[in-house]
């Protein structure tokens, strides 16, 4: 017959269990003996044959089919011996043997059913373990890919920042200088085009300032916890000047337990939320709030009065939202974005006071 279920076999193979084989056999034998004594005391007219199912099933569950068969044979022998000891008489000498064979056959069917169920359970448990391991590996792989994607995004961000600062910014500066030289020449000649050129130079200088602001945001270095409020205040200022949107920051100093990496992620989340609101919501006002409660939980909220989130059926999973959620996950914070009361959108990122180490 097949071996006991693999799950039970591994459990029974443990050294601590191996030292308890004596009590295990004693329990099964004691149950058989106890039922036999009660059966003898009640007389041969009343049969307790069904109660022997308990030690037989217990034997199969603990030690497999062979131990169950041995227990079944012992149960049948005990039952027949108890009936003879109680004074049972049969018209034919084959009757007790026939009864014994019927009882043993019933027990064998029971042993097969119980062992098959246990083997099926063991296979299901193995399959669940395999699926769980595969799911864990899949989650770990997804987290690794998300981390790589975030690193690539950071590299691309820095690359674009360098291109803006060292490329486009320098080109605009040179253009402004050339225009300024041309403006002086036009003024010397008294040309009426000088006023128009001066407006063009002013626009170029505005473009230079915007380019520097963009480059500064893209090339942002790691922020310290003490510098987070100042960085968010500067973000609000840049947003007001660049997008002509009323943007205000509220908040004070944060607790020193906040890691530098967490502060940087907090700023990036706020930066992305503000840019998403300006690009997609067309708001008139933005509020960036950084607050810490009495137990040290730090909450960042970005609220706007724009067009709000699209209906769930038309709402997409943009890369910006996934990156913000992944940043929050990295530092152990919760992230949520929802429609705000009265219109607009509300982004909330909450970091508990006790958080895991930030990579």
C-alpha positions as CSV (number, residue, x, y, z in Angstrom):
1,X,0.0,0.0,0.0
2,X,1.2,3.6,-0.5
3,X,3.1,5.4,2.2
4,X,1.5,7.8,4.6
5,X,0.8,11.3,3.4
6,X,3.9,13.3,2.8
7,X,2.9,16.1,5.1
8,X,2.2,13.7,7.9
9,X,5.4,11.8,7.1
10,X,7.5,14.9,7.5
11,X,5.7,15.7,10.7
12,X,6.3,12.2,12.0
13,X,9.9,12.3,11.0
14,X,10.7,15.1,13.4
15,X,13.1,14.0,16.2
16,X,10.8,15.3,18.9
17,X,8.0,13.1,17.7
18,X,10.2,10.1,17.3
19,X,10.7,10.0,21.1
20,X,6.9,9.8,21.6
21,X,6.2,6.6,19.6
22,X,5.6,4.6,22.8
23,X,2.8,6.9,24.1
24,X,1.2,6.9,20.6
25,X,0.9,3.1,20.4
26,X,-0.2,3.1,24.0
27,X,-3.1,5.5,23.3
28,X,-4.3,3.5,20.3
29,X,-4.0,0.1,22.2
30,X,-5.7,1.6,25.3
31,X,-8.7,2.8,23.2
32,X,-9.1,-0.7,21.7
33,X,-8.8,-2.3,25.1
34,X,-11.2,0.2,26.7
35,X,-13.9,-0.4,24.0
36,X,-13.4,-4.1,24.3
37,X,-13.9,-4.1,28.0
38,X,-17.1,-2.0,27.7
39,X,-18.3,-4.3,24.9
40,X,-17.7,-7.3,27.2
41,X,-19.4,-5.7,30.1
42,X,-22.5,-4.9,28.0
43,X,-22.8,-8.5,26.8
44,X,-22.7,-10.1,23.4
45,X,-26.3,-9.0,22.6
46,X,-25.1,-5.4,22.2
47,X,-22.3,-4.8,19.8
48,X,-19.9,-1.8,20.0
49,X,-18.3,-2.6,16.7
50,X,-18.8,0.9,15.3
51,X,-16.9,2.5,18.2
52,X,-13.7,0.7,17.1
53,X,-13.8,3.2,14.2
54,X,-12.2,5.8,16.5
55,X,-8.9,4.0,17.2
56,X,-8.7,2.8,13.6
57,X,-9.1,6.3,12.2
58,X,-6.6,7.6,14.8
59,X,-4.1,5.0,13.8
60,X,-4.4,5.8,10.1
61,X,-4.1,9.6,10.8
62,X,-1.0,9.1,13.0
63,X,1.0,6.4,11.4
64,X,-0.6,5.5,8.0
65,X,-2.5,2.6,6.5
66,X,-0.4,-0.2,7.8
67,X,-0.8,0.9,11.4
68,X,-4.5,1.3,10.7
69,X,-4.8,-2.3,9.3
70,X,-3.0,-3.6,12.4
71,X,-5.4,-1.7,14.6
72,X,-8.4,-3.0,12.7
73,X,-7.2,-6.6,13.1
74,X,-6.7,-6.0,16.8
75,X,-10.1,-4.4,17.1
76,X,-11.8,-7.4,15.3
77,X,-9.9,-9.9,17.5
78,X,-10.8,-7.9,20.6
79,X,-14.5,-7.8,19.6
80,X,-14.8,-11.5,18.8
81,X,-12.9,-12.5,21.9
82,X,-15.1,-10.2,24.0
83,X,-18.3,-11.9,22.6
84,X,-16.9,-15.4,23.3
85,X,-15.9,-14.3,26.8
86,X,-19.4,-12.9,27.4
87,X,-20.9,-16.3,26.5
88,X,-22.0,-15.8,22.9
89,X,-23.2,-19.0,21.2
90,X,-23.6,-19.5,17.4
91,X,-25.6,-22.1,15.5
92,X,-22.8,-22.4,13.0
93,X,-19.1,-22.2,13.8
94,X,-18.5,-20.2,10.6
95,X,-20.8,-17.3,11.8
96,X,-18.2,-15.6,14.0
97,X,-15.5,-15.9,11.3
98,X,-17.9,-14.5,8.7
99,X,-18.8,-11.6,11.1
100,X,-15.1,-11.0,11.7
101,X,-14.4,-10.9,7.9
102,X,-17.3,-8.5,7.4
103,X,-16.1,-6.2,10.2
104,X,-12.5,-6.3,8.9
105,X,-13.7,-5.5,5.4
106,X,-15.6,-2.6,6.7
107,X,-12.6,-1.3,8.5
108,X,-10.4,-1.8,5.4
109,X,-12.8,0.4,3.4
110,X,-12.7,3.0,6.2
111,X,-8.9,2.9,6.2
112,X,-8.8,3.4,2.5
113,X,-11.2,6.3,2.6
114,X,-9.4,8.0,5.6
115,X,-6.0,7.6,4.1
116,X,-7.1,8.8,0.7
117,X,-8.6,11.9,2.3
118,X,-5.4,12.5,4.2
119,X,-3.3,12.1,1.1
120,X,-5.6,14.5,-0.8
121,X,-5.3,17.0,2.0
122,X,-1.5,16.6,2.0
123,X,-1.4,17.2,-1.8
124,X,-3.6,20.2,-1.4
125,X,-1.4,21.6,1.3
126,X,1.7,21.0,-0.9
127,X,0.0,22.8,-3.7
128,X,-1.0,25.7,-1.5
129,X,2.6,25.9,-0.2
130,X,3.9,25.9,-3.8
131,X,1.4,28.6,-4.9
132,X,2.2,30.6,-1.8
133,X,5.9,30.4,-2.6
134,X,5.3,31.3,-6.2
135,X,3.1,34.2,-5.2
136,X,5.8,35.5,-2.8
137,X,8.4,35.2,-5.5
138,X,6.1,37.0,-7.9
139,X,5.5,39.8,-5.4
140,X,9.2,40.1,-4.7
141,X,9.9,40.2,-8.4
142,X,7.3,42.9,-8.9
143,X,8.8,44.9,-6.1
144,X,12.2,44.5,-7.6
145,X,11.0,45.7,-11.0
146,X,9.2,48.6,-9.4
147,X,12.3,49.6,-7.6
148,X,14.3,49.4,-10.9
149,X,11.6,51.4,-12.6
150,X,11.9,54.0,-9.9
151,X,15.7,54.1,-10.2
152,X,15.4,54.5,-14.0
153,X,12.9,57.3,-13.5
154,X,15.3,59.1,-11.1
155,X,18.1,58.7,-13.6
156,X,16.0,60.0,-16.4
157,X,14.8,62.9,-14.2
158,X,18.4,63.9,-13.4
159,X,19.4,63.5,-17.0
160,X,16.6,65.8,-18.1
161,X,17.5,68.2,-15.4
162,X,21.1,68.4,-16.5
163,X,20.0,68.9,-20.1
164,X,17.7,71.8,-19.1
165,X,20.3,73.4,-16.9
166,X,23.4,72.9,-19.0
167,X,21.7,72.8,-22.4
168,X,18.5,74.7,-22.8
169,X,19.3,77.1,-20.0
170,X,22.7,78.1,-21.4
171,X,21.2,78.4,-24.9
172,X,18.5,80.7,-23.6
173,X,21.0,82.8,-21.7
174,X,23.2,83.2,-24.8
175,X,20.1,84.1,-26.8
176,X,19.2,86.7,-24.2
177,X,22.7,88.2,-24.2
178,X,22.6,88.3,-28.0
179,X,19.2,90.0,-27.9
180,X,20.5,92.5,-25.4
181,X,23.4,93.4,-27.6
182,X,21.0,93.8,-30.6
183,X,18.7,95.9,-28.4
184,X,21.6,98.4,-27.5
185,X,22.4,98.8,-31.2
186,X,18.7,99.4,-32.1
187,X,18.5,102.0,-29.3
188,X,21.6,103.8,-30.7
189,X,19.9,104.0,-34.0
190,X,16.6,105.1,-32.4
191,X,14.8,102.2,-34.1
192,X,11.1,101.7,-33.1
193,X,11.7,97.9,-33.0
194,X,13.7,98.3,-29.8
195,X,10.6,98.2,-27.6
196,X,9.4,95.0,-29.2
197,X,12.8,93.4,-28.9
198,X,12.9,94.4,-25.2
199,X,9.6,92.4,-24.7
200,X,11.1,89.4,-26.5
201,X,14.2,89.6,-24.2
202,X,11.9,89.7,-21.2
203,X,10.1,86.6,-22.4
204,X,13.4,84.9,-22.9
205,X,14.5,85.8,-19.4
206,X,11.2,84.4,-18.0
207,X,11.9,81.2,-19.9
208,X,15.4,81.1,-18.3
209,X,13.9,81.4,-14.8
210,X,11.3,78.7,-15.6
211,X,14.0,76.4,-17.0
212,X,16.2,76.9,-13.9
213,X,13.2,76.2,-11.7
214,X,12.4,73.0,-13.6
215,X,16.1,71.9,-13.5
216,X,16.3,72.6,-9.8
217,X,13.3,70.4,-9.1
218,X,14.6,67.6,-11.3
219,X,18.1,67.8,-9.9
220,X,16.9,67.9,-6.3
221,X,19.4,66.3,-3.9
222,X,18.4,64.2,-0.8
223,X,16.3,66.3,1.6
224,X,17.0,66.2,5.3
225,X,14.0,66.1,7.7
226,X,14.7,69.6,8.9
227,X,14.7,70.9,5.3
228,X,11.5,69.3,4.2
229,X,9.2,72.2,5.2
230,X,11.4,74.7,3.5
231,X,11.5,72.5,0.3
232,X,7.7,72.2,0.3
233,X,7.4,76.0,0.8
234,X,9.8,76.5,-2.2
235,X,7.7,74.1,-4.2
236,X,4.6,76.1,-3.5
237,X,6.4,79.3,-4.5
238,X,7.7,77.8,-7.8
239,X,4.2,76.5,-8.6
240,X,2.7,80.0,-8.1
241,X,5.3,81.7,-10.3
242,X,5.5,79.0,-13.0
243,X,1.8,78.0,-13.4
244,X,0.1,81.2,-12.1
245,X,-1.9,79.1,-9.6
246,X,-2.5,80.1,-6.0
247,X,-0.5,77.5,-4.1
248,X,0.1,77.7,-0.3
249,X,2.1,75.5,2.1
250,X,1.2,75.0,5.8
251,X,3.4,73.1,8.2
252,X,6.3,73.3,10.6
253,X,9.3,71.3,11.8
254,X,9.0,67.5,11.7
255,X,10.2,65.0,14.2
256,X,13.9,64.1,14.1
257,X,13.1,60.3,13.8
258,X,12.1,60.9,10.1
259,X,14.9,59.4,7.9
260,X,16.5,61.5,5.2
261,X,15.3,59.1,2.6
262,X,11.7,59.3,3.8
263,X,11.9,63.1,3.7
264,X,13.0,62.9,0.1
265,X,10.2,60.5,-0.8
266,X,7.7,62.8,0.9
267,X,8.9,65.8,-1.2
268,X,8.8,63.7,-4.4
269,X,5.2,62.6,-3.6
270,X,4.2,66.2,-3.0
271,X,6.0,67.3,-6.2
272,X,4.2,64.7,-8.3
273,X,0.8,65.4,-6.7
274,X,1.1,69.2,-7.3
275,X,2.2,68.7,-10.9
276,X,-0.6,66.2,-11.6
277,X,-3.1,68.6,-10.2
278,X,-1.9,71.5,-12.3
279,X,-1.7,69.4,-15.5
280,X,-4.9,67.5,-15.3
281,X,-7.2,69.3,-12.8
282,X,-6.7,73.0,-13.9
283,X,-7.2,74.2,-10.3
284,X,-7.3,77.8,-9.1
285,X,-5.9,76.9,-5.7
286,X,-3.6,74.3,-4.2
287,X,-3.0,73.6,-0.5
288,X,0.0,71.6,0.6
289,X,-0.1,70.6,4.3
290,X,2.5,68.8,6.4
291,X,1.2,68.0,9.8
292,X,2.4,65.8,12.7
293,X,0.1,64.5,15.4
294,X,0.8,64.0,19.1
295,X,2.1,60.4,18.7
296,X,4.5,61.4,15.8
297,X,2.5,60.3,12.8
298,X,3.4,62.5,9.8
299,X,0.7,63.3,7.3
300,X,1.1,65.1,3.9
301,X,-1.9,66.3,2.1
302,X,-2.3,68.0,-1.3
303,X,-5.7,69.4,-1.9
304,X,-6.9,71.3,-5.1
305,X,-10.2,72.8,-6.3
306,X,-9.8,71.6,-9.8
307,X,-12.0,69.3,-12.0
308,X,-11.4,66.3,-9.7
309,X,-11.0,62.6,-10.5
310,X,-12.7,61.1,-13.5
311,X,-15.4,58.5,-13.0
312,X,-14.1,55.0,-11.9
313,X,-14.8,53.5,-15.3
314,X,-12.8,56.2,-17.1
315,X,-10.0,56.4,-14.4
316,X,-6.7,55.1,-15.6
317,X,-3.7,53.9,-13.6
318,X,-1.2,56.6,-14.6
319,X,2.5,56.1,-14.0
320,X,2.6,59.1,-11.7
321,X,0.1,57.6,-9.3
322,X,1.9,54.3,-9.3
323,X,5.2,55.9,-8.6
324,X,3.7,58.0,-5.7
325,X,2.1,54.8,-4.3
326,X,5.4,52.9,-4.6
327,X,7.3,55.7,-2.9
328,X,4.9,55.6,0.0
329,X,5.2,51.8,0.2
330,X,9.0,52.1,0.3
331,X,8.9,54.3,3.5
332,X,6.1,52.3,5.1
333,X,3.5,55.0,4.6
334,X,-0.2,54.8,3.4
335,X,-1.2,56.5,0.2
336,X,-4.7,57.5,-1.0
337,X,-6.1,59.8,-3.6
338,X,-9.8,60.6,-3.8
339,X,-12.3,63.3,-4.7
340,X,-12.3,66.2,-2.3
341,X,-15.5,67.5,-0.7
342,X,-16.8,70.5,-2.7
343,X,-14.8,69.4,-5.8
344,X,-11.2,68.8,-6.6
345,X,-8.8,66.1,-5.5
346,X,-7.3,65.2,-2.2
347,X,-4.0,63.2,-1.9
348,X,-3.1,61.9,1.5
349,X,0.2,60.2,2.5
350,X,0.5,59.2,6.2
351,X,3.7,57.9,7.8
352,X,3.3,56.1,11.2
353,X,5.7,57.2,14.0
354,X,7.4,53.7,13.9
355,X,8.4,52.8,10.4
356,X,10.8,50.3,8.9
357,X,14.2,51.3,7.7
358,X,14.1,53.4,4.5
359,X,16.4,52.3,1.7
